């Protein structure tokens, strides 16, 4: 549990840093366990989504080296399970 929390916090910080640096129009909506939900302008959505998944995988790999981190997600007009 604690490593998962550290991974999620690192991912959120790195996502925010990336968004600010690249002027991505996005904001965090929710974060629960290992799920990070953002709302992003439609013009930035696809590229940001791909980068967000990459950042989340890198955050996991920062602590867990022996198991590959795989992130699943989607971009769409509304939040779904």
C-alpha positions in Angstrom: 0.0 0.0 0.0 2.7 2.5 0.9 4.7 2.0 -2.2 1.5 2.3 -4.3 0.8 5.7 -2.6 4.4 6.8 -3.3 4.1 5.8 -7.0 0.8 7.6 -7.4 2.1 10.8 -5.7 5.2 10.7 -7.9 3.1 10.2 -11.0 0.8 13.1 -10.0 3.8 15.5 -9.4 5.4 14.5 -12.7 2.2 14.8 -14.6 1.7 18.3 -13.2 5.2 19.3 -13.9 4.9 18.1 -17.5 1.5 19.9 -18.0 2.9 23.2 -16.7 6.1 22.9 -18.8 4.2 22.1 -22.0 1.2 24.4 -21.3 -1.3 21.5 -21.4 -4.8 22.7 -20.5 -5.6 20.0 -17.9 -6.5 19.7 -14.2 -6.8 16.8 -11.8 -10.3 15.6 -11.0 -9.7 12.6 -8.8 -7.1 10.2 -7.6 -8.0 7.0 -5.8 -5.5 4.2 -5.1 -3.7 3.8 -8.5 -6.2 5.8 -10.6 -5.6 9.3 -11.7 -8.4 11.2 -13.4 -7.8 14.4 -15.3 -9.9 16.7 -17.3 -8.1 18.0 -20.4 -9.0 20.3 -23.2 -10.1 18.4 -26.3 -7.2 19.9 -28.4 -4.6 18.6 -25.9 -6.4 15.3 -25.0 -4.9 12.6 -27.1 -1.2 13.6 -26.9 -1.5 14.3 -23.1 -3.2 11.0 -22.5 -0.4 9.1 -24.1 2.2 11.1 -22.1 0.2 10.6 -18.9 0.3 6.8 -19.3 4.1 7.0 -20.0 4.7 9.2 -16.9 2.6 6.8 -14.7 4.6 3.7 -16.0 7.9 5.6 -15.3 6.7 6.4 -11.7 6.1 2.7 -11.1 9.4 1.7 -12.6 11.2 4.2 -10.3 10.5 1.9 -7.3 9.7 -1.5 -8.7 12.5 -2.6 -11.0 11.9 -6.4 -11.3 8.3 -6.3 -12.6 7.3 -4.2 -15.6 4.7 -1.5 -14.9 1.8 -1.5 -17.3 -0.8 1.2 -17.2 -4.2 0.9 -18.7 -6.4 3.9 -19.4 -8.6 5.7 -21.9 -9.5 9.2 -23.0 -13.1 10.0 -23.6 -15.8 12.7 -23.3 -16.7 11.5 -19.8 -15.4 9.4 -16.9 -16.3 5.7 -16.9 -15.2 2.6 -15.0 
